[in-house]
Structure formats: structure tokens, C-alpha cells
């Protein structure tokens, strides 16, 4: 289990707003830092559909997420 837990939502609103690109970045980060990152895929993160796409990093929810924002957040925690 990794030290950083990244949870990505693939529910319909998140998926339509770019979750596929976020999931690609999550997998990329996990492969680069495999001993430090754990990726979890969810179908909903706390009913935040109106703020899609959404990701949770170590329990904190981030709204209107982009792959670049995700990378920045995660790299600060490594």
C-alpha cells in the first residue's frame, strides 16, 4: 500500500468533464512512484458531481481537477 492515496471518480459527470485524462495521469504517477502511490477508482466522491471532475488525495477532495493540478498536488506530497 502506498503512502499517497489518490482516488479518482469515474461517475458520469466526472467522466464527461475529463476523468479519463485524470485516470491516465493517476496511472502514470503510480507507475513512476509505485512504492509511494496507491490509486483507487470510485464511481462517486461525496456527491460532488457539480464540481466535476473530482479527485481525493489522502482524504482531501479537489474539485475541477486537471491532470496538471493533480500532478502538482501529488508531487508536493512525495
MIDOSE-1310 file (N, C-alpha, C; in nm, 2 decimals, decimal comma, always signed):
residues 78
xxxx	+0,08/-0,12/+0,00/+0,00/+0,00/+0,00/+0,09/+0,12/+0,00; +0,05/+0,22/-0,08/+0,13/+0,34/-0,09/+0,11/+0,44/+0,02; +0,20/+0,54/+0,03/+0,18/+0,64/+0,13/+0,08/+0,75/+0,08; +0,07/+0,77/-0,05/-0,02/+0,87/-0,10/-0,14/+0,79/-0,17
xxxx	-0,26/+0,82/-0,12/-0,38/+0,76/-0,18/-0,45/+0,85/-0,27; -0,46/+0,82/-0,40/-0,53/+0,90/-0,49/-0,66/+0,83/-0,54; -0,77/+0,90/-0,52/-0,90/+0,84/-0,55/-0,96/+0,92/-0,67; -0,99/+0,86/-0,78/-1,04/+0,93/-0,89/-1,19/+0,88/-0,92
xxxx	-1,27/+0,97/-0,95/-1,41/+0,94/-0,98/-1,43/+0,92/-1,13; -1,51/+0,81/-1,16/-1,54/+0,78/-1,30/-1,69/+0,79/-1,32; -1,76/+0,85/-1,23/-1,91/+0,87/-1,25/-1,93/+0,95/-1,37; -2,05/+0,95/-1,42/-2,09/+1,01/-1,55/-2,05/+1,16/-1,55
xxxx	-2,08/+1,24/-1,46/-2,04/+1,38/-1,47/-1,89/+1,40/-1,47; -1,82/+1,33/-1,39/-1,67/+1,34/-1,39/-1,61/+1,29/-1,52; -1,67/+1,18/-1,57/-1,61/+1,12/-1,69/-1,63/+1,22/-1,81; -1,75/+1,28/-1,81/-1,78/+1,37/-1,92/-1,70/+1,50/-1,91
xxxx	-1,65/+1,53/-1,79/-1,57/+1,65/-1,77/-1,42/+1,63/-1,77; -1,37/+1,50/-1,80/-1,23/+1,48/-1,82/-1,17/+1,38/-1,73; -1,25/+1,30/-1,66/-1,19/+1,20/-1,57/-1,10/+1,10/-1,64; -1,12/+1,07/-1,77/-1,03/+0,98/-1,84/-0,89/+1,03/-1,84
xxxx	-0,87/+1,16/-1,86/-0,73/+1,21/-1,86/-0,67/+1,21/-1,72; -0,76/+1,23/-1,62/-0,71/+1,23/-1,48/-0,67/+1,09/-1,44; -0,75/+0,99/-1,49/-0,71/+0,85/-1,46/-0,58/+0,81/-1,53; -0,56/+0,86/-1,65/-0,43/+0,83/-1,71/-0,32/+0,89/-1,64
xxxx	-0,33/+1,01/-1,58/-0,23/+1,08/-1,50/-0,21/+1,00/-1,37; -0,31/+0,96/-1,31/-0,30/+0,88/-1,19/-0,22/+0,75/-1,21; -0,25/+0,68/-1,32/-0,17/+0,56/-1,35/-0,03/+0,59/-1,39; -0,01/+0,70/-1,45/+0,13/+0,75/-1,49/+0,21/+0,78/-1,36
xxxx	+0,15/+0,85/-1,27/+0,22/+0,88/-1,14/+0,24/+0,75/-1,06; +0,14/+0,66/-1,06/+0,16/+0,54/-0,98/+0,27/+0,45/-1,04; +0,29/+0,45/-1,17/+0,39/+0,37/-1,23/+0,53/+0,44/-1,21; +0,53/+0,57/-1,20/+0,66/+0,64/-1,18/+0,70/+0,63/-1,03
xxxx	+0,61/+0,63/-0,94/+0,63/+0,63/-0,80/+0,56/+0,51/-0,73; +0,58/+0,39/-0,79/+0,50/+0,28/-0,75/+0,50/+0,24/-0,60; +0,61/+0,27/-0,53/+0,62/+0,24/-0,39/+0,55/+0,35/-0,30; +0,51/+0,46/-0,36/+0,46/+0,57/-0,28/+0,32/+0,61/-0,31
xxxx	+0,26/+0,55/-0,42/+0,12/+0,59/-0,46/+0,03/+0,48/-0,47; -0,09/+0,49/-0,42/-0,20/+0,39/-0,44/-0,31/+0,46/-0,51; -0,36/+0,40/-0,62/-0,47/+0,46/-0,70/-0,60/+0,38/-0,67; -0,71/+0,45/-0,65/-0,84/+0,39/-0,62/-0,93/+0,46/-0,72
xxxx	-1,02/+0,37/-0,79/-1,12/+0,43/-0,88/-1,26/+0,42/-0,81; -1,33/+0,53/-0,81/-1,46/+0,53/-0,75/-1,57/+0,57/-0,85; -1,69/+0,55/-0,82/-1,80/+0,59/-0,91/-1,87/+0,72/-0,85; -1,83/+0,76/-0,73/-1,88/+0,88/-0,68/-1,79/+0,92/-0,56
xxxx	-1,76/+1,05/-0,55/-1,68/+1,10/-0,43/-1,77/+1,21/-0,37; -1,83/+1,17/-0,26/-1,91/+1,26/-0,18/-2,01/+1,35/-0,25; -2,08/+1,30/-0,35/-2,18/+1,37/-0,43/-2,13/+1,51/-0,48; -2,01/+1,52/-0,53/-1,95/+1,64/-0,58/-1,97/+1,65/-0,73
xxxx	-2,07/+1,60/-0,78/-2,09/+1,59/-0,93/-2,09/+1,73/-0,99; -2,14/+1,83/-0,92/-2,15/+1,96/-0,98/-2,01/+2,03/-0,99; -1,91/+1,97/-0,94/-1,77/+2,02/-0,94/-1,68/+1,93/-1,01; -1,73/+1,85/-1,10/-1,65/+1,75/-1,17/-1,55/+1,81/-1,27
xxxx	-1,44/+1,74/-1,29/-1,40/+1,62/-1,23/-1,34/+1,64/-1,09; -1,36/+1,53/-1,01/-1,32/+1,54/-0,87/-1,22/+1,43/-0,84; -1,12/+1,46/-0,76/-1,03/+1,36/-0,71/-1,01/+1,38/-0,56; -0,97/+1,27/-0,49/-0,94/+1,28/-0,35/-0,80/+1,24/-0,33
xxxx	-0,72/+1,32/-0,27/-0,58/+1,28/-0,24/-0,56/+1,28/-0,09; -0,53/+1,17/-0,03/-0,51/+1,15/+0,11/-0,63/+1,21/+0,19; -0,75/+1,19/+0,14/-0,87/+1,23/+0,21/-0,92/+1,36/+0,18; -0,84/+1,45/+0,11/-0,89/+1,58/+0,08/-0,94/+1,58/-0,06
xxxx	-1,06/+1,64/-0,08/-1,13/+1,65/-0,21/-1,08/+1,77/-0,29; -1,05/+1,75/-0,41/-1,01/+1,85/-0,50/-1,11/+1,86/-0,62; -1,17/+1,98/-0,64/-1,27/+1,99/-0,74/-1,21/+2,05/-0,87; -1,29/+2,04/-0,98/-1,24/+2,09/-1,11/-1,10/+2,06/-1,14
xxxx	-1,07/+1,93/-1,12/-0,93/+1,88/-1,13/-0,89/+1,86/-1,27; -0,76/+1,89/-1,29/-0,70/+1,87/-1,42/-0,58/+1,78/-1,40; -0,53/+1,71/-1,50/-0,40/+1,63/-1,48/-0,29/+1,71/-1,43; -0,27/+1,83/-1,48/-0,16/+1,92/-1,43/-0,18/+1,95/-1,28
xxxx	-0,30/+1,99/-1,24/-0,32/+2,02/-1,10/-0,30/+1,89/-1,01; -0,34/+1,78/-1,06/-0,32/+1,65/-0,98/-0,17/+1,62/-0,97; -0,10/+1,63/-1,07/+0,05/+1,61/-1,07/+0,11/+1,70/-0,97; +0,08/+1,83/-0,97/+0,13/+1,93/-0,88/+0,10/+1,89/-0,73
xxxx	-0,02/+1,86/-0,71/-0,06/+1,82/-0,57/+0,02/+1,70/-0,52; +0,02/+1,60/-0,60/+0,08/+1,47/-0,56/+0,23/+1,49/-0,55; +0,30/+1,56/-0,64/+0,44/+1,58/-0,63/+0,48/+1,66/-0,50; +0,40/+1,74/-0,45/+0,43/+1,82/-0,33/+0,42/+1,72/-0,21
xx	+0,35/+1,61/-0,22/+0,34/+1,52/-0,11/+0,44/+1,41/-0,11; +0,51/+1,40/-0,22/+0,62/+1,29/-0,22/+0,74/+1,33/-0,15
